[in-house]
């Protein structure tokens, strides 16, 4: 899981790639459509898409002569797991803190 | 505290505590009290003081006191060194105490990152925060 998290962070560390991913989160797109808004060449967009696919963040679906790419937001779950884990830890500590404060009254 | 744009992990836990800030402050800053709710420690409320938090599981956290504003604000670093970079953690924990009618509003924020991720995000500092905020929504929608 930690390995998967690293891959996702590394893949999304590139701002151009992140922008492509964010656009795909709003709806499926073809390479042509993505290139129009990316500010980089089509081969560069294809390269970013390949990296996103490798990280499991994007999936491609052939339709006619074009490939439609879609975001796989569920792949992001490992990123939020750390925060969930730490929240649980602190909630538990705060319970203990409240117990202590009650005892300090006596 | 400056807004570090590259910290890519943060967690906030808040709670209304029915006790005055002065009392809560004692529980946050006196070693024998800290031990009762958090971990064994050699804490001292002096900026620059280095101390350890020792967990029941055998883990030892390296910490340094960063900010001390009595009854209001306490922050210290919360670092965990591990041979496996996947378990490495560098973070800062900040407690903010706000008096309320019923006692104190306690806010704990832990902002952190793992060293190798700090490098990975090097050229792309701008945007991580907004991105992660959006991420939470995206993940929530994805169910």
gemmi code that builds the backbone of each chain (N, CA, C; Angstrom):
import gemmi

chains = {
    "A": [
        ("UNK", (0.829, -1.209, 0.000), (0.000, 0.000, 0.000), (0.859, 1.253, 0.000)),
        ("UNK", (1.944, 1.245, 0.822), (2.830, 2.415, 0.862), (3.465, 2.636, -0.514)),
        ("UNK", (3.817, 1.534, -1.168), (4.418, 1.607, -2.492), (3.442, 2.251, -3.467)),
        ("UNK", (2.212, 1.821, -3.413), (1.175, 2.373, -4.291), (0.989, 3.869, -4.042)),
        ("UNK", (1.038, 4.264, -2.766), (0.906, 5.673, -2.410), (2.038, 6.485, -3.042)),
        ("UNK", (3.266, 5.969, -2.929), (4.417, 6.666, -3.517), (4.247, 6.865, -5.009)),
        ("UNK", (3.791, 5.824, -5.708), (3.586, 5.905, -7.150), (2.592, 7.021, -7.462)),
        ("UNK", (1.514, 7.064, -6.706), (0.477, 8.064, -6.965), (1.027, 9.473, -6.723)),
        ("UNK", (1.756, 9.643, -5.616), (2.328, 10.965, -5.323), (3.309, 11.378, -6.418)),
        ("UNK", (4.180, 10.455, -6.807), (5.181, 10.787, -7.816), (4.508, 11.124, -9.140)),
        ("UNK", (3.507, 10.336, -9.484), (2.827, 10.559, -10.762), (2.135, 11.911, -10.787)),
        ("UNK", (1.542, 12.285, -9.675), (0.766, 13.531, -9.651), (1.614, 14.744, -9.274)),
        ("UNK", (2.921, 14.519, -9.018), (3.775, 15.649, -8.646), (3.989, 16.590, -9.830)),
        ("UNK", (3.842, 16.088, -11.049), (4.026, 16.917, -12.243), (2.751, 17.733, -12.489)),
        ("UNK", (2.893, 19.078, -12.506), (1.689, 19.921, -12.610), (0.897, 19.717, -13.903)),
        ("UNK", (1.593, 19.483, -15.025), (0.881, 19.270, -16.293), (0.062, 17.987, -16.217)),
        ("UNK", (0.708, 16.962, -15.662), (0.035, 15.665, -15.548), (-1.154, 15.763, -14.592)),
        ("UNK", (-0.946, 16.523, -13.520), (-2.019, 16.696, -12.545), (-3.214, 17.415, -13.186)),
        ("UNK", (-2.892, 18.421, -14.009), (-3.958, 19.174, -14.686), (-4.747, 18.249, -15.617)),
        ("UNK", (-4.042, 17.371, -16.317), (-4.712, 16.414, -17.207), (-5.638, 15.513, -16.388)),
        ("UNK", (-5.114, 15.048, -15.259), (-5.924, 14.163, -14.409), (-7.172, 14.889, -13.895)),
        ("UNK", (-6.976, 16.140, -13.492), (-8.125, 16.909, -12.976), (-9.183, 17.104, -14.056)),
        ("UNK", (-8.720, 17.328, -15.303), (-9.694, 17.496, -16.398), (-10.468, 16.199, -16.618)),
        ("UNK", (-9.761, 15.076, -16.505), (-10.433, 13.791, -16.710), (-11.416, 13.481, -15.577)),
        ("UNK", (-11.144, 14.052, -14.407), (-12.082, 13.855, -13.291), (-13.420, 14.519, -13.576)),
        ("UNK", (-13.393, 15.495, -14.481), (-14.644, 16.195, -14.810), (-15.380, 15.522, -15.971)),
        ("UNK", (-14.734, 14.529, -16.600), (-15.396, 13.821, -17.697), (-14.397, 13.203, -18.650)),
        ("UNK", (-14.817, 12.164, -19.354), (-13.950, 11.462, -20.296), (-13.501, 12.389, -21.429)),
        ("UNK", (-12.286, 12.152, -21.935), (-11.760, 12.959, -23.038), (-10.884, 12.096, -23.934)),
        ("UNK", (-10.727, 12.557, -25.188), (-9.770, 11.918, -26.094), (-8.455, 12.674, -25.999)),
        ("UNK", (-7.379, 12.051, -26.544), (-6.068, 12.719, -26.542), (-6.164, 14.055, -27.274)),
        ("UNK", (-6.890, 14.065, -28.382), (-7.035, 15.290, -29.178), (-7.643, 16.408, -28.335)),
        ("UNK", (-8.724, 16.095, -27.649), (-9.388, 17.102, -26.822), (-8.492, 17.558, -25.674)),
        ("UNK", (-7.786, 16.598, -25.086), (-6.896, 16.941, -23.971), (-5.756, 17.841, -24.423)),
        ("UNK", (-5.213, 17.554, -25.623), (-4.091, 18.325, -26.149), (-4.499, 19.783, -26.357)),
        ("UNK", (-5.728, 19.976, -26.800), (-6.212, 21.329, -27.078), (-6.120, 22.231, -25.844)),
        ("UNK", (-6.288, 21.651, -24.665), (-6.284, 22.484, -23.470), (-5.035, 22.348, -22.617)),
        ("UNK", (-4.084, 21.499, -23.018), (-2.969, 21.176, -22.135), (-1.772, 22.105, -22.292)),
        ("UNK", (-1.657, 22.759, -23.444), (-0.516, 23.641, -23.670), (0.772, 22.889, -23.963)),
        ("UNK", (0.668, 21.595, -24.249), (1.839, 20.814, -24.668), (1.443, 19.961, -25.880)),
        ("UNK", (2.443, 19.360, -26.526), (2.183, 18.601, -27.753), (1.407, 17.317, -27.475)),
        ("UNK", (0.827, 16.757, -28.544), (0.057, 15.517, -28.385), (0.910, 14.358, -27.868)),
        ("UNK", (2.164, 14.177, -28.424), (2.989, 13.099, -27.867), (3.266, 13.286, -26.371)),
        ("UNK", (3.411, 14.547, -25.959), (3.655, 14.806, -24.530), (2.431, 14.411, -23.715)),
        ("UNK", (1.242, 14.745, -24.216), (0.004, 14.371, -23.524), (-0.097, 12.849, -23.428)),
        ("UNK", (0.218, 12.170, -24.548), (0.165, 10.702, -24.558), (1.095, 10.108, -23.510)),
        ("UNK", (2.280, 10.731, -23.365), (3.249, 10.250, -22.389), (2.702, 10.411, -20.962)),
        ("UNK", (2.083, 11.564, -20.712), (1.488, 11.782, -19.388), (0.369, 10.777, -19.122)),
        ("UNK", (-0.430, 10.513, -20.161), (-1.530, 9.550, -20.010), (-0.991, 8.157, -19.688)),
        ("UNK", (0.139, 7.801, -20.337), (0.734, 6.487, -20.085), (1.161, 6.380, -18.622)),
        ("UNK", (1.752, 7.465, -18.097), (2.183, 7.460, -16.691), (0.973, 7.355, -15.759)),
        ("UNK", (-0.090, 8.072, -16.097), (-1.306, 8.032, -15.270), (-1.932, 6.637, -15.292)),
        ("UNK", (-1.873, 6.015, -16.472), (-2.425, 4.656, -16.594), (-1.626, 3.671, -15.744)),
        ("UNK", (-0.298, 3.828, -15.792), (0.591, 2.952, -15.033), (0.296, 3.033, -13.531)),
        ("UNK", (-0.076, 4.221, -13.075), (-0.374, 4.418, -11.651), (-1.807, 4.007, -11.308)),
        ("UNK", (-2.545, 3.586, -12.352), (-3.923, 3.154, -12.110), (-4.899, 4.309, -11.968)),
        ("UNK", (-4.437, 5.516, -12.305), (-5.283, 6.698, -12.112), (-6.197, 6.971, -13.299)),
        ("UNK", (-5.835, 6.386, -14.456), (-6.580, 6.651, -15.686), (-6.771, 5.346, -16.451)),
        ("UNK", (-7.894, 5.246, -17.128), (-8.150, 4.065, -17.952), (-8.493, 4.520, -19.368)),
        ("UNK", (-8.066, 3.728, -20.364), (-8.362, 4.058, -21.764), (-9.379, 3.085, -22.341)),
        ("UNK", (-10.262, 3.599, -23.182), (-11.288, 2.745, -23.788), (-11.351, 3.085, -25.273)),
        ("UNK", (-11.107, 2.072, -26.115), (-11.126, 2.310, -27.561), (-12.557, 2.454, -28.050)),
        ("UNK", (-12.766, 3.477, -28.841), (-14.087, 3.675, -29.421), (-13.867, 4.251, -30.809)),
        ("UNK", (-14.117, 3.410, -31.852), (-13.816, 3.843, -33.212), (-12.317, 4.005, -33.369)),
        ("UNK", (-11.884, 5.117, -33.938), (-10.455, 5.334, -34.149), (-9.799, 6.047, -32.969)),
        ("UNK", (-10.602, 6.427, -32.025), (-10.048, 7.198, -30.903), (-10.111, 6.415, -29.594)),
        ("UNK", (-9.222, 6.802, -28.675), (-9.274, 6.235, -27.336), (-9.832, 7.292, -26.388)),
        ("UNK", (-10.840, 6.896, -25.642), (-11.413, 7.795, -24.641), (-10.803, 7.462, -23.287)),
        ("UNK", (-10.297, 8.502, -22.640), (-9.660, 8.296, -21.338), (-10.578, 8.750, -20.213)),
        ("UNK", (-10.587, 7.971, -19.147), (-11.415, 8.346, -17.997), (-10.591, 8.237, -16.708)),
        ("UNK", (-10.881, 9.106, -15.758), (-10.179, 9.095, -14.469), (-10.713, 7.964, -13.602)),
        ("UNK", (-9.849, 7.438, -12.766), (-10.230, 6.382, -11.821), (-10.029, 6.928, -10.420)),
        ("UNK", (-10.951, 7.769, -9.963), (-10.732, 8.455, -8.671), (-10.593, 7.499, -7.492)),
        ("UNK", (-11.126, 6.292, -7.612), (-11.004, 5.345, -6.495), (-9.538, 5.012, -6.218)),
        ("UNK", (-8.670, 5.192, -7.253), (-7.247, 4.913, -7.072), (-6.602, 5.877, -6.079)),
        ("UNK", (-7.300, 6.958, -5.751), (-6.746, 7.965, -4.840), (-6.910, 7.604, -3.369)),
        ("UNK", (-7.693, 6.579, -3.117), (-8.014, 6.255, -1.723), (-6.774, 6.105, -0.808)),
        ("UNK", (-5.674, 5.457, -1.276), (-4.520, 5.336, -0.376), (-4.020, 6.675, 0.164)),
        ("UNK", (-4.209, 7.746, -0.629), (-3.731, 9.053, -0.191), (-4.496, 9.563, 1.019)),
        ("UNK", (-5.747, 9.216, 1.122), (-6.539, 9.747, 2.234), (-6.471, 8.826, 3.446)),
        ("UNK", (-5.880, 7.653, 3.258), (-5.832, 6.701, 4.363), (-4.986, 7.183, 5.529)),
        ("UNK", (-3.862, 7.855, 5.211), (-2.993, 8.352, 6.274), (-3.766, 9.310, 7.168)),
        ("UNK", (-4.473, 10.244, 6.528), (-5.238, 11.236, 7.285), (-6.288, 10.550, 8.164)),
        ("UNK", (-6.943, 9.544, 7.614), (-7.944, 8.816, 8.397), (-7.323, 8.131, 9.606)),
        ("UNK", (-6.142, 7.527, 9.346), (-5.457, 6.818, 10.414), (-5.093, 7.783, 11.549)),
        ("UNK", (-4.527, 8.946, 11.169), (-4.102, 9.909, 12.173), (-5.309, 10.513, 12.900)),
        ("UNK", (-6.400, 10.744, 12.189), (-7.608, 11.272, 12.847), (-8.067, 10.318, 13.939)),
        ("UNK", (-8.099, 9.041, 13.603), (-8.522, 8.031, 14.570), (-7.605, 8.043, 15.794)),
        ("UNK", (-6.289, 8.135, 15.521), (-5.312, 8.187, 16.609), (-5.615, 9.360, 17.544)),
        ("UNK", (-5.804, 10.561, 16.970), (-5.998, 11.760, 17.807), (-7.349, 11.743, 18.520)),
        ("UNK", (-8.372, 11.224, 17.877), (-9.681, 11.124, 18.547), (-9.544, 10.274, 19.806)),
        ("UNK", (-8.795, 9.177, 19.686), (-8.561, 8.292, 20.828), (-7.790, 8.989, 21.940)),
        ("UNK", (-6.753, 9.763, 21.530), (-5.947, 10.494, 22.515), (-6.809, 11.547, 23.216)),
        ("UNK", (-7.675, 12.210, 22.467), (-8.527, 13.248, 23.056), (-9.524, 12.645, 24.050)),
        ("UNK", (-9.991, 11.431, 23.776), (-10.853, 10.749, 24.748), (-10.093, 10.581, 26.065)),
        ("UNK", (-8.836, 10.134, 25.948), (-8.009, 9.933, 27.133), (-7.737, 11.267, 27.827)),
        ("UNK", (-7.555, 12.308, 27.037), (-7.318, 13.643, 27.591), (-8.519, 14.112, 28.406)),
        ("UNK", (-9.705, 13.886, 27.880), (-10.916, 14.297, 28.608), (-11.074, 13.519, 29.916)),
        ("UNK", (-10.752, 12.219, 29.856), (-10.786, 11.402, 31.083), (-9.851, 11.998, 32.128)),
        ("UNK", (-8.636, 12.349, 31.677), (-7.636, 12.914, 32.578), (-8.141, 14.219, 33.196)),
        ("UNK", (-8.730, 15.093, 32.362), (-9.209, 16.388, 32.852), (-10.281, 16.194, 33.929)),
        ("UNK", (-11.110, 15.177, 33.761), (-12.139, 14.881, 34.753), (-11.481, 14.481, 36.071)),
        ("UNK", (-10.459, 13.628, 35.963), (-9.761, 13.178, 37.178), (-9.048, 14.329, 37.872)),
        ("UNK", (-8.579, 15.311, 37.096), (-7.855, 16.444, 37.667), (-8.778, 17.297, 38.540)),
        ("UNK", (-10.106, 17.181, 38.374), (-11.069, 17.932, 39.181), (-11.078, 17.431, 40.613)),
        ("UNK", (-10.797, 16.125, 40.750), (-11.011, 15.507, 42.053), (-9.862, 15.781, 43.018)),
    ],
    "B": [
        ("UNK", (2.899, 30.861, 12.042), (3.589, 29.809, 11.285), (3.374, 30.022, 9.791)),
        ("UNK", (4.425, 29.847, 9.019), (4.278, 30.072, 7.581), (3.501, 28.930, 6.938)),
        ("UNK", (2.807, 29.246, 5.884), (2.046, 28.230, 5.176), (2.986, 27.502, 4.224)),
        ("UNK", (3.447, 26.348, 4.632), (4.322, 25.589, 3.737), (3.454, 24.956, 2.653)),
        ("UNK", (3.718, 25.374, 1.431), (2.828, 24.945, 0.359), (3.050, 23.492, -0.037)),
        ("UNK", (4.180, 22.928, 0.439), (4.465, 21.579, -0.043), (4.084, 20.506, 0.967)),
        ("UNK", (3.488, 20.897, 2.090), (3.118, 19.794, 2.966), (1.846, 19.153, 2.428)),
        ("UNK", (1.975, 17.883, 2.226), (0.956, 17.228, 1.428), (0.105, 16.300, 2.258)),
        ("UNK", (0.303, 16.357, 3.554), (-0.538, 15.515, 4.385), (-0.905, 16.341, 5.590)),
        ("UNK", (-2.151, 16.462, 5.866), (-2.498, 17.156, 7.093), (-3.807, 16.614, 7.631)),
        ("UNK", (-3.913, 16.693, 8.943), (-5.114, 16.212, 9.586), (-5.476, 17.196, 10.696)),
        ("UNK", (-6.746, 17.500, 10.809), (-7.229, 18.424, 11.838), (-8.283, 17.703, 12.668)),
        ("UNK", (-8.088, 17.729, 13.979), (-9.096, 17.159, 14.878), (-9.478, 18.243, 15.879)),
        ("UNK", (-10.769, 18.500, 16.012), (-11.234, 19.563, 16.903), (-12.207, 18.999, 17.925)),
        ("UNK", (-12.222, 19.611, 19.114), (-13.157, 19.149, 20.124), (-13.455, 20.266, 21.128)),
        ("UNK", (-14.710, 20.345, 21.554), (-15.080, 21.270, 22.627), (-14.925, 20.554, 23.952)),
        ("UNK", (-14.095, 21.130, 24.797), (-13.747, 20.490, 26.067), (-14.347, 21.319, 27.200)),
        ("UNK", (-15.090, 20.668, 28.096), (-15.749, 21.435, 29.167), (-14.817, 21.770, 30.330)),
        ("UNK", (-13.651, 22.282, 30.028), (-12.685, 22.681, 31.048), (-11.993, 23.953, 30.570)),
        ("UNK", (-11.570, 24.820, 31.492), (-10.941, 26.083, 31.079), (-9.564, 25.859, 30.423)),
        ("UNK", (-9.153, 26.804, 29.565), (-7.872, 26.680, 28.850), (-6.682, 26.457, 29.783)),
        ("UNK", (-6.694, 27.112, 30.947), (-5.548, 27.009, 31.860), (-5.325, 25.556, 32.305)),
        ("UNK", (-6.425, 24.887, 32.556), (-6.342, 23.496, 33.008), (-5.909, 22.575, 31.858)),
        ("UNK", (-6.486, 22.826, 30.702), (-6.133, 22.049, 29.510), (-4.648, 22.233, 29.189)),
        ("UNK", (-4.189, 23.457, 29.361), (-2.777, 23.776, 29.098), (-1.858, 22.925, 29.977)),
        ("UNK", (-2.258, 22.741, 31.239), (-1.451, 21.906, 32.133), (-1.389, 20.482, 31.602)),
        ("UNK", (-2.508, 19.973, 31.124), (-2.527, 18.591, 30.610), (-1.677, 18.460, 29.342)),
        ("UNK", (-1.535, 19.569, 28.613), (-0.757, 19.530, 27.366), (0.737, 19.729, 27.596)),
        ("UNK", (1.108, 20.280, 28.766), (2.505, 20.695, 28.933), (3.237, 20.080, 30.133)),
        ("UNK", (2.523, 19.411, 31.044), (3.230, 18.813, 32.182), (3.484, 17.336, 31.893)),
        ("UNK", (4.782, 16.954, 31.910), (5.162, 15.598, 31.481), (4.338, 14.469, 32.093)),
        ("UNK", (4.095, 14.520, 33.409), (3.368, 13.396, 34.022), (1.910, 13.368, 33.549)),
        ("UNK", (1.364, 14.538, 33.175), (-0.005, 14.576, 32.654), (-0.033, 14.157, 31.175)),
        ("UNK", (0.966, 14.611, 30.413), (1.058, 14.220, 28.991), (1.098, 12.691, 28.878)),
        ("UNK", (1.872, 12.098, 29.813), (2.013, 10.636, 29.783), (0.664, 9.942, 29.951)),
        ("UNK", (-0.237, 10.582, 30.706), (-1.536, 9.934, 30.983), (-2.455, 9.889, 29.772)),
        ("UNK", (-2.325, 10.866, 28.873), (-3.249, 10.847, 27.728), (-2.555, 10.623, 26.382)),
        ("UNK", (-1.217, 10.846, 26.351), (-0.545, 10.720, 25.055), (0.531, 9.636, 25.077)),
        ("UNK", (1.715, 9.988, 25.596), (2.797, 9.004, 25.643), (3.803, 9.418, 26.716)),
        ("UNK", (4.663, 8.451, 27.089), (5.797, 8.762, 27.974), (6.657, 9.816, 27.283)),
        ("UNK", (7.244, 10.727, 28.062), (7.919, 11.856, 27.416), (8.886, 12.545, 28.357)),
        ("UNK", (9.759, 13.376, 27.793), (10.597, 14.275, 28.601), (10.367, 15.704, 28.101)),
        ("UNK", (9.116, 16.049, 28.001), (8.691, 17.346, 27.470), (9.056, 18.484, 28.416)),
        ("UNK", (9.324, 19.635, 27.856), (9.483, 20.869, 28.624), (8.995, 22.008, 27.744)),
        ("UNK", (8.142, 22.876, 28.273), (7.511, 23.907, 27.438), (8.457, 25.069, 27.155)),
        ("UNK", (9.580, 24.756, 26.516), (10.563, 25.769, 26.161), (10.894, 25.631, 24.680)),
        ("UNK", (10.690, 26.692, 23.900), (11.006, 26.580, 22.463), (12.450, 26.121, 22.265)),
        ("UNK", (12.642, 25.180, 21.365), (13.971, 24.648, 21.096), (14.270, 23.374, 21.885)),
        ("UNK", (13.461, 23.102, 22.925), (13.674, 21.891, 23.719), (13.375, 20.648, 22.878)),
        ("UNK", (14.342, 19.736, 22.861), (14.142, 18.489, 22.133), (13.713, 17.399, 23.107)),
        ("UNK", (12.740, 16.615, 22.678), (12.258, 15.556, 23.565), (11.784, 14.362, 22.741)),
        ("UNK", (11.489, 13.285, 23.441), (10.979, 12.072, 22.795), (9.607, 11.740, 23.332)),
        ("UNK", (8.796, 11.205, 22.459), (7.539, 10.595, 22.881), (7.722, 9.102, 22.643)),
        ("UNK", (7.447, 8.315, 23.671), (7.652, 6.866, 23.574), (6.320, 6.143, 23.638)),
        ("UNK", (5.992, 5.510, 22.536), (4.708, 4.812, 22.458), (4.758, 3.437, 23.094)),
        ("UNK", (3.599, 2.943, 23.485), (3.489, 1.604, 24.078), (3.994, 0.537, 23.113)),
        ("UNK", (3.895, 0.821, 21.816), (4.287, -0.171, 20.817), (5.796, -0.228, 20.630)),
        ("UNK", (6.566, 0.632, 21.368), (8.015, 0.606, 21.275), (8.589, 1.666, 20.360)),
        ("UNK", (7.715, 2.352, 19.626), (8.174, 3.401, 18.725), (8.573, 4.654, 19.494)),
        ("UNK", (9.596, 5.356, 18.991), (10.050, 6.588, 19.627), (9.962, 7.729, 18.620)),
        ("UNK", (9.259, 8.788, 19.007), (9.135, 9.950, 18.133), (10.143, 11.007, 18.564)),
        ("UNK", (10.825, 11.612, 17.588), (11.742, 12.719, 17.865), (10.985, 14.024, 17.709)),
        ("UNK", (11.014, 14.832, 18.765), (10.215, 16.065, 18.755), (11.056, 17.257, 19.184)),
        ("UNK", (10.626, 18.431, 18.760), (11.259, 19.668, 19.199), (10.171, 20.719, 19.397)),
        ("UNK", (10.219, 21.398, 20.533), (9.210, 22.422, 20.818), (9.442, 23.617, 19.898)),
        ("UNK", (8.396, 24.034, 19.210), (8.527, 25.131, 18.250), (7.894, 26.420, 18.767)),
        ("UNK", (6.682, 26.327, 19.292), (5.964, 27.519, 19.726), (5.300, 27.268, 21.065)),
        ("UNK", (5.412, 28.245, 21.955), (4.741, 28.148, 23.245), (4.075, 29.487, 23.551)),
        ("UNK", (2.774, 29.527, 23.487), (2.020, 30.702, 23.927), (1.063, 30.196, 24.995)),
        ("UNK", (1.444, 30.387, 26.273), (0.699, 29.751, 27.359), (-0.814, 29.936, 27.245)),
        ("UNK", (-1.517, 28.834, 27.447), (-2.993, 28.781, 27.422), (-3.597, 29.045, 26.046)),
        ("UNK", (-2.764, 29.215, 25.002), (-3.297, 29.532, 23.675), (-2.811, 28.602, 22.578)),
        ("UNK", (-1.486, 28.402, 22.557), (-0.956, 27.732, 21.381), (0.323, 26.986, 21.719)),
        ("UNK", (0.401, 25.744, 21.258), (1.596, 24.932, 21.483), (1.873, 24.163, 20.207)),
        ("UNK", (3.114, 24.224, 19.741), (3.415, 23.378, 18.592), (4.779, 22.725, 18.744)),
        ("UNK", (4.860, 21.508, 18.281), (6.139, 20.813, 18.263), (6.237, 19.896, 17.056)),
        ("UNK", (7.497, 19.645, 16.678), (7.697, 18.720, 15.563), (7.422, 17.308, 16.047)),
        ("UNK", (7.059, 16.461, 15.121), (6.611, 15.098, 15.432), (7.200, 14.232, 14.322)),
        ("UNK", (8.453, 13.779, 14.587), (9.171, 13.065, 13.524), (9.409, 11.607, 13.894)),
        ("UNK", (9.284, 10.773, 12.899), (9.498, 9.354, 13.123), (10.476, 8.868, 12.062)),
        ("UNK", (11.691, 8.534, 12.535), (12.717, 8.064, 11.602), (12.620, 6.552, 11.463)),
        ("UNK", (12.621, 6.097, 10.238), (12.515, 4.659, 10.005), (13.384, 4.300, 8.802)),
        ("UNK", (14.035, 3.137, 8.870), (14.901, 2.712, 7.763), (14.118, 2.618, 6.462)),
        ("UNK", (12.899, 2.165, 6.578), (12.056, 2.051, 5.396), (11.383, 3.408, 5.155)),
        ("UNK", (11.738, 4.046, 4.020), (11.199, 5.388, 3.783), (9.672, 5.443, 3.802)),
        ("UNK", (9.041, 4.316, 3.574), (7.578, 4.308, 3.567), (7.007, 4.621, 4.955)),
        ("UNK", (7.849, 4.386, 5.998), (7.361, 4.637, 7.362), (7.904, 5.941, 7.940)),
        ("UNK", (8.813, 6.596, 7.182), (9.373, 7.860, 7.631), (8.285, 8.918, 7.710)),
        ("UNK", (8.366, 9.734, 8.725), (7.384, 10.815, 8.813), (8.029, 12.043, 9.438)),
        ("UNK", (7.853, 13.180, 8.808), (8.238, 14.452, 9.406), (6.980, 15.273, 9.460)),
        ("UNK", (6.620, 15.714, 10.656), (5.400, 16.504, 10.735), (5.470, 17.483, 11.894)),
        ("UNK", (4.525, 18.394, 11.918), (4.421, 19.376, 12.994), (3.010, 19.305, 13.562)),
        ("UNK", (2.950, 19.211, 14.878), (1.656, 19.155, 15.558), (1.423, 20.501, 16.243)),
        ("UNK", (0.266, 21.095, 16.013), (-0.059, 22.387, 16.633), (-1.394, 22.281, 17.377)),
        ("UNK", (-1.367, 22.633, 18.649), (-2.596, 22.682, 19.451), (-2.983, 24.146, 19.612)),
        ("UNK", (-4.228, 24.455, 19.318), (-4.722, 25.818, 19.517), (-5.893, 25.764, 20.489)),
        ("UNK", (-5.832, 26.605, 21.530), (-6.874, 26.627, 22.562), (-7.640, 27.945, 22.466)),
        ("UNK", (-8.941, 27.853, 22.312), (-9.770, 29.059, 22.263), (-10.815, 28.965, 23.365)),
        ("UNK", (-10.845, 29.987, 24.255), (-11.845, 29.923, 25.332), (-13.270, 30.019, 24.785)),
        ("UNK", (-14.176, 29.231, 25.343), (-15.589, 29.291, 24.969), (-16.397, 29.470, 26.253)),
        ("UNK", (-17.703, 29.674, 26.118), (-18.531, 29.836, 27.307), (-18.491, 28.587, 28.188)),
        ("UNK", (-18.459, 27.429, 27.502), (-18.535, 26.171, 28.236), (-17.156, 25.607, 28.585)),
        ("UNK", (-16.095, 26.257, 28.149), (-14.768, 25.722, 28.423), (-13.751, 26.154, 27.378)),
        ("UNK", (-13.311, 25.180, 26.576), (-12.266, 25.456, 25.597), (-12.541, 24.719, 24.300)),
        ("UNK", (-12.304, 25.408, 23.190), (-12.306, 24.717, 21.908), (-10.864, 24.328, 21.614)),
        ("UNK", (-10.629, 23.039, 21.498), (-9.276, 22.532, 21.238), (-9.178, 22.104, 19.784)),
        ("UNK", (-8.153, 22.624, 19.108), (-7.940, 22.269, 17.714), (-6.537, 21.706, 17.584)),
        ("UNK", (-6.409, 20.531, 17.014), (-5.109, 19.923, 16.773), (-4.926, 19.798, 15.268)),
        ("UNK", (-3.839, 20.371, 14.805), (-3.536, 20.209, 13.385), (-2.180, 19.541, 13.250)),
        ("UNK", (-2.120, 18.487, 12.477), (-0.850, 17.834, 12.187), (-0.588, 17.961, 10.696)),
        ("UNK", (0.489, 18.656, 10.377), (0.853, 18.830, 8.972), (2.145, 18.083, 8.732)),
        ("UNK", (2.152, 17.287, 7.721), (3.356, 16.506, 7.530), (3.632, 16.104, 6.110)),
        ("UNK", (4.756, 15.485, 5.967), (5.123, 14.970, 4.659), (6.185, 13.922, 4.897)),
        ("UNK", (6.426, 13.118, 3.909), (7.525, 12.168, 4.016), (8.649, 12.717, 3.153)),
        ("UNK", (9.922, 12.584, 3.681), (11.039, 13.264, 3.034), (11.135, 13.049, 1.526)),
        ("UNK", (10.974, 11.825, 1.100), (11.158, 11.588, -0.346), (10.034, 12.229, -1.160)),
        ("UNK", (8.912, 12.431, -0.519), (7.807, 13.082, -1.222), (8.032, 14.573, -1.296)),
        ("UNK", (8.793, 15.092, -0.293), (9.123, 16.503, -0.313), (9.927, 16.790, -1.581)),
        ("UNK", (10.861, 15.877, -1.902), (11.653, 16.048, -3.122), (10.788, 15.866, -4.363)),
        ("UNK", (9.944, 14.863, -4.297), (9.120, 14.571, -5.470), (8.247, 15.756, -5.846)),
        ("UNK", (7.826, 16.519, -4.847), (6.925, 17.618, -5.148), (7.700, 18.912, -5.394)),
        ("UNK", (9.036, 18.824, -5.302), (9.903, 20.001, -5.358), (9.509, 21.079, -6.351)),
        ("UNK", (9.397, 20.723, -7.607), (9.111, 21.726, -8.610), (7.628, 22.042, -8.709)),
        ("UNK", (6.851, 21.365, -7.951), (5.402, 21.488, -8.133), (4.734, 21.869, -6.822)),
        ("UNK", (5.402, 22.744, -6.059), (4.882, 23.071, -4.728), (3.501, 23.680, -4.827)),
        ("UNK", (3.364, 24.589, -5.735), (2.087, 25.260, -5.829), (1.005, 24.269, -6.238)),
        ("UNK", (-0.073, 24.307, -5.559), (-1.177, 23.485, -6.027), (-1.463, 22.231, -5.230)),
        ("UNK", (-0.487, 21.780, -4.423), (-0.724, 20.531, -3.682), (-1.896, 20.672, -2.729)),
        ("UNK", (-1.893, 21.823, -2.021), (-2.929, 22.017, -1.008), (-4.324, 21.986, -1.639)),
        ("UNK", (-4.484, 22.821, -2.667), (-5.780, 22.888, -3.336), (-6.130, 21.523, -3.923)),
        ("UNK", (-5.081, 20.896, -4.456), (-5.315, 19.603, -5.079), (-5.830, 18.588, -4.077)),
        ("UNK", (-5.202, 18.543, -2.907), (-5.621, 17.558, -1.913), (-7.006, 17.874, -1.367)),
        ("UNK", (-7.318, 19.183, -1.268), (-8.662, 19.543, -0.834), (-9.695, 18.993, -1.804)),
        ("UNK", (-9.384, 19.174, -3.096), (-10.284, 18.685, -4.135), (-10.375, 17.157, -4.107)),
        ("UNK", (-9.192, 16.582, -3.853), (-9.076, 15.129, -3.802), (-10.084, 14.512, -2.830)),
        ("UNK", (-10.183, 15.133, -1.655), (-11.098, 14.620, -0.639), (-12.516, 14.541, -1.214)),
        ("UNK", (-12.879, 15.590, -1.953), (-14.220, 15.607, -2.536), (-14.367, 14.507, -3.579)),
        ("UNK", (-13.336, 14.404, -4.421), (-13.372, 13.410, -5.488), (-13.528, 12.005, -4.901)),
        ("UNK", (-12.725, 11.717, -3.870), (-12.777, 10.400, -3.253), (-14.148, 10.163, -2.613)),
        ("UNK", (-14.674, 11.223, -1.989), (-15.989, 11.092, -1.350), (-17.049, 10.758, -2.395)),
        ("UNK", (-16.931, 11.415, -3.543), (-17.903, 11.156, -4.606), (-17.762, 9.750, -5.175)),
        ("UNK", (-16.493, 9.302, -5.228), (-16.227, 7.979, -5.789), (-16.771, 6.884, -4.879)),
        ("UNK", (-17.125, 7.262, -3.660), (-17.657, 6.286, -2.705), (-16.570, 5.350, -2.270)),
    ],
}
model = gemmi.Model(1)
for chain_id, residues in chains.items():
    chain = gemmi.Chain(chain_id)
    for i, (resn, *xyz) in enumerate(residues, 1):
        res = gemmi.Residue()
        res.name, res.seqid = resn, gemmi.SeqId(i, " ")
        for name, pos in zip(("N", "CA", "C"), xyz):
            atom = gemmi.Atom()
            atom.name, atom.element = name, gemmi.Element(name[0])
            atom.pos, atom.b_iso = gemmi.Position(*pos), 0.0
            res.add_atom(atom)
        chain.add_residue(res)
    model.add_chain(chain)
structure = gemmi.Structure()
structure.add_model(model)
structure.setup_entities()
